[in-house]
Amino acid sequence: MSALEFYIITVAIFGCLNGILALGFNMQFGQAGIVNLAFIVLVAVGAYATGIASVQPASGSFGGTGTYIGGFGWAFPWNMLFGIAVTVLFGLLLGGAALLRLRHDYLALCLFAIGVGLQVLVTDYLPLFNGSEGIVGMSAPGQDVLDPSVFQFVFLGISAAALVIVFVIFTRVTSSPLGRAMKAVRDDEEAAAANAKNPWRLKLTAFLLGSFAAGVGGSLQALYIGGWSVQGWSPTENLVLLAAVIVGGRGRNIGALVGSFIVLEGILEATRFLPSIGDPALLPNLQTIAIGLLVLAFLWWRPEGILPERKERFAKPAAISLTAALNGPGPVVAGETERTAEKL
């Protein structure tokens, strides 16, 4: 396999994984209106949980300095399923508390603060996940026995299958009465509550579905990379996912995929081929500026995104005849129509 082919497959793998994360963020933000600026924390929870389920106990690993909880030594897919389950449980605790009383703007600030605080905790408290060094030594399925070129295709198949599964599940949810109720809460929470809808329960459901996608994406990313550390979940990653949903089309699953391809695979990858200008550390800043300008352009000229959310269309109710309206739901008795007409 040539270097170019290897690069293309790698980009395709990360495209699938980023698409899963964009779908999860769109479920929370686009579908239910939850501005979750701690979404990347859910991704990190899935990655760390998969890591401690994959590797062996610490006991002097990493040259005798590494320490972390867990170390179960489980194989695929049990390590991934453990990471997804822990992420959903963490999302239940986080969303159940944060969504209960906080308004949209305060909720966004609260979740952002929680994300920053957890990053500081993981960095400074070494016994948790080995601090800034993180957890390394994870093995993806087949990586130890397959040829590297074959492994690339195998993991691409796993990532694509996971993306299809998440997309199908989320599409079924968004097109169901549950999805329409979530959109009603997003558009007008008080009106939805007046129609016997529980806003907290609906938003929590969307939050848990997004947590599920975050767990899937985080687990697969950690397995493919072979490790996970605090450098992989910077708070600015939330803004990249937000940009993907805004550009693609808020509230539409296919729009989230298109936005993730444009923002994460288009801008972030294309800017890597720019000629080096000054300090190499300038590139991430240029990428952030480019994404910010793209979001501003869409918010100004096309706030609905590339693929706007479709309007719900329902069949017109069948016309009710004068006879049925006068006689009510009961059976029509012979001659009753004529007698009713005579009375009128």
C-alpha positions in Angstrom: 0.0 0.0 0.0 1.4 3.4 -1.0 1.6 6.3 1.4 -1.1 8.1 -0.5 -3.5 5.1 -0.2 -2.7 4.8 3.5 -3.5 8.5 3.9 -6.8 8.3 2.0 -8.0 5.4 4.1 -6.9 7.1 7.3 -8.9 10.2 6.3 -11.9 8.0 5.5 -11.7 6.3 8.9 -11.6 9.6 10.7 -14.4 10.9 8.4 -16.6 8.1 9.7 -15.7 8.7 13.3 -16.2 12.4 13.0 -19.5 11.8 11.3 -20.6 9.8 14.3 -19.7 12.6 16.7 -21.5 15.1 14.5 -24.6 13.0 14.6 -24.5 12.8 18.3 -24.0 16.6 18.7 -26.8 17.2 16.2 -29.1 15.0 18.2 -28.5 17.2 21.3 -28.2 20.6 19.7 -30.0 20.4 16.5 -32.9 18.1 17.6 -33.5 19.1 21.2 -31.8 22.6 21.4 -29.2 21.6 24.0 -26.1 23.7 23.6 -23.8 21.0 25.1 -20.3 22.6 25.3 -19.1 19.6 27.2 -19.8 17.1 24.4 -16.1 16.4 23.9 -16.1 15.3 27.6 -18.5 12.6 26.7 -16.2 11.5 23.9 -13.3 11.5 26.4 -15.3 9.4 28.8 -15.9 6.8 26.1 -12.2 6.8 25.1 -10.9 6.5 28.7 -13.4 3.8 29.7 -12.4 1.8 26.6 -8.8 2.3 27.5 -9.0 1.0 31.0 -11.0 -1.9 29.8 -8.4 -2.7 27.1 -5.1 -2.5 28.8 -3.6 -4.6 31.6 -3.4 -3.3 35.2 -1.0 -0.4 35.7 1.5 -2.1 38.2 4.5 -0.2 37.0 3.5 0.3 33.4 5.0 3.2 31.3 8.5 2.7 32.8 7.2 2.4 36.3 5.5 5.8 36.4 2.1 5.2 34.9 -0.9 4.9 37.1 -4.6 4.6 36.2 -7.7 2.9 37.5 -9.1 -0.3 36.0 -6.9 -2.3 33.7 -9.2 -5.2 32.8 -7.5 -6.5 29.7 -10.7 -7.1 27.8 -10.7 -7.7 24.0 -12.9 -6.2 21.3 -15.9 -5.7 21.4 -16.3 -6.0 25.2 -13.9 -3.1 25.8 -15.9 -0.9 23.4 -19.2 -1.9 24.8 -17.9 -1.0 28.3 -16.8 2.4 27.1 -20.3 3.1 25.5 -22.1 1.9 28.7 -19.9 4.2 30.9 -20.5 7.1 28.6 -24.3 6.7 28.6 -24.2 6.4 32.4 -22.1 9.5 32.8 -24.4 11.3 30.4 -27.4 10.2 32.5 -25.8 11.7 35.6 -24.6 14.9 33.9 -27.7 15.5 31.8 -30.1 14.5 34.6 -28.7 17.2 36.9 -27.8 20.0 34.4 -31.0 19.8 32.4 -33.3 19.9 35.4 -33.4 23.7 36.2 -30.9 25.5 34.0 -31.9 27.8 31.1 -30.3 27.4 27.7 -27.6 30.0 28.1 -26.8 29.0 31.7 -26.8 25.4 30.7 -24.1 26.1 28.0 -21.9 27.9 30.5 -22.4 25.3 33.2 -21.5 22.4 30.8 -18.5 24.3 29.5 -17.2 24.9 33.0 -17.7 21.3 33.9 -15.7 20.2 30.9 -12.8 22.5 31.8 -12.9 21.4 35.4 -12.8 17.7 34.5 -9.9 18.3 32.1 -7.9 19.9 34.9 -8.9 17.1 37.3 -7.7 14.4 34.8 -4.5 16.3 34.2 -3.5 16.9 37.8 -4.8 13.7 39.5 -2.4 11.1 38.1 -3.9 8.0 39.7 -7.1 8.5 37.6 -5.9 8.3 34.0 -2.1 8.8 34.2 -2.3 12.6 34.0 -1.3 14.4 30.8 0.5 11.2 29.5 -2.8 9.4 29.3 -3.4 5.7 28.6 -1.5 4.0 25.8 -1.1 0.5 24.7 -4.7 -0.1 23.4 -5.0 -2.6 20.6 -7.6 -2.3 17.9 -9.3 -5.5 16.6 -6.9 -7.5 14.4 -4.1 -5.0 14.7 -1.7 -7.6 16.2 -2.3 -10.3 13.7 -3.2 -8.6 10.4 -0.9 -6.9 7.9 -1.0 -3.1 8.4 -2.6 -2.5 5.0 -5.3 -5.2 5.7 -5.9 -3.7 9.1 -6.6 -0.3 7.6 -9.4 -1.8 5.5 -10.8 -3.8 8.4 -11.0 -0.8 10.7 -12.5 1.3 7.9 -15.2 -1.4 7.6 -15.8 -1.3 11.4 -16.0 2.5 11.4 -18.3 2.6 8.4 -20.6 0.0 9.9 -20.8 2.0 13.2 -21.6 5.2 11.3 -24.4 3.4 9.4 -25.9 1.9 12.6 -25.9 5.3 14.4 -27.3 7.1 11.4 -30.1 4.5 11.0 -31.0 4.7 14.7 -31.0 8.5 14.8 -33.0 8.7 11.6 -35.7 6.4 13.0 -35.8 8.5 16.1 -36.0 11.9 14.4 -38.7 10.8 12.0 -40.8 9.3 14.8 -43.3 11.1 17.2 -40.5 11.2 19.8 -38.4 13.2 17.4 -41.2 15.6 16.6 -41.7 16.1 20.4 -38.0 16.9 20.8 -38.3 19.5 18.1 -41.3 21.0 19.8 -39.4 21.4 23.0 -36.5 22.9 21.1 -38.8 25.5 19.4 -41.0 26.4 22.3 -40.6 24.6 25.6 -43.5 26.2 27.3 -45.9 25.4 24.5 -44.7 21.8 24.5 -45.2 21.5 28.2 -48.8 23.0 27.8 -49.5 20.1 25.4 -48.6 17.5 28.1 -45.0 17.0 27.0 -42.3 16.6 29.6 -39.4 18.9 28.4 -36.9 17.5 30.9 -37.5 13.9 29.9 -37.4 14.7 26.2 -34.2 16.6 26.5 -32.6 13.9 28.6 -33.5 11.3 26.0 -31.8 13.4 23.3 -28.8 13.9 25.7 -28.5 10.1 26.2 -28.7 9.4 22.5 -26.0 11.9 21.9 -24.0 10.3 24.7 -24.3 7.0 23.0 -22.9 8.4 19.8 -20.1 10.1 21.7 -19.2 6.8 23.4 -19.1 5.0 20.0 -16.9 7.6 18.4 -14.6 8.0 21.4 -14.1 4.3 21.8 -13.2 3.7 18.2 -10.9 6.7 18.1 -9.0 5.5 21.1 -8.7 2.0 19.7 -7.5 3.3 16.3 -5.0 5.7 17.7 -3.9 3.3 20.4 -4.2 5.7 23.3 -5.9 8.8 24.7 -4.8 11.8 26.7 -6.0 15.2 27.7 -4.6 16.7 24.4 -7.4 14.8 22.6 -10.3 16.6 24.2 -9.6 20.3 24.2 -12.7 22.5 24.9 -12.3 24.1 21.4 -13.3 20.7 19.9 -16.9 21.5 20.9 -16.8 24.6 18.7 -15.7 22.5 15.7 -18.6 20.1 16.1 -20.9 23.1 16.6 -19.6 24.6 13.3 -20.2 21.3 11.5 -23.9 21.2 12.6 -24.4 24.8 11.7 -22.8 24.5 8.3 -24.5 21.2 7.4 -27.9 22.1 8.6 -29.2 22.0 12.2 -31.7 19.3 13.0 -31.0 17.1 10.0 -28.8 14.0 10.2 -27.6 14.1 6.6 -26.7 17.7 7.1 -24.6 16.9 10.1 -22.6 14.4 8.0 -22.2 17.0 5.2 -21.0 19.6 7.7 -18.6 17.2 9.4 -17.1 16.4 6.0 -16.7 20.1 5.1 -15.4 21.3 8.4 -13.5 18.4 9.8 -12.3 16.7 6.6 -12.3 19.7 4.3 -10.9 22.7 6.2 -8.8 20.9 8.8 -7.2 18.5 6.4 -6.9 21.0 3.5 -5.1 23.5 5.6 -2.4 20.9 6.4 -1.1 21.3 2.8 -0.6 25.1 3.1 3.0 26.2 2.8 4.7 26.6 6.1 4.5 30.2 7.3 6.6 31.1 10.3 6.1 29.1 13.4 4.4 25.6 12.8 2.3 26.2 15.9 0.5 28.9 13.9 -1.4 26.3 11.8 -4.0 25.3 14.5 -4.7 29.0 15.1 -5.3 29.5 11.3 -7.6 26.5 11.3 -9.6 27.9 14.2 -9.9 31.3 12.4 -11.0 29.7 9.1 -13.7 27.7 10.9 -14.9 30.8 12.8 -15.1 32.8 9.6 -17.0 30.0 7.9 -19.5 29.9 10.8 -20.0 33.6 10.7 -20.6 33.5 6.9 -23.3 30.8 7.3 -25.0 32.6 10.2 -25.1 35.8 8.2 -26.1 34.5 4.7 -27.5 31.0 5.2 -28.3 30.3 8.9 -30.4 27.2 7.9 -27.2 25.5 6.6 -26.5 23.7 3.4 -29.3 21.2 3.9 -32.1 23.0 5.8 -34.4 21.1 8.1 -37.4 19.8 6.3 -40.8 21.0 7.3 -43.2 18.3 8.6 -46.0 17.6 6.2 -49.2 15.8 7.3 -52.0 14.5 5.2 -55.1 16.7 5.1 -58.0 15.3 7.2 -60.7 13.7 5.2 -63.8 15.9 4.4 -66.7 15.2 6.7 -70.1 15.0 5.0 -73.1 17.0 6.3 -74.9 13.8 7.0 -72.1 12.4 9.2 -71.7 15.7 11.0 -75.5 15.8 11.8 -75.8 12.2 12.8 -72.7 11.9 14.8 -70.4 8.8 15.0 -73.3 6.4 15.3 -74.7 4.3 12.4 -77.0 6.0 10.0 -80.6 4.7 10.1 -82.5 4.5 6.9 -84.7 7.5 6.4 -83.0 9.5 9.2 -81.2 11.7 6.7 -84.4 12.8 5.1 -86.1 13.5 8.4 -83.1 15.6 9.5 -83.2 17.5 6.3 -87.0 18.2 6.8 -86.3 19.5 10.3 -83.6 21.8 8.9 
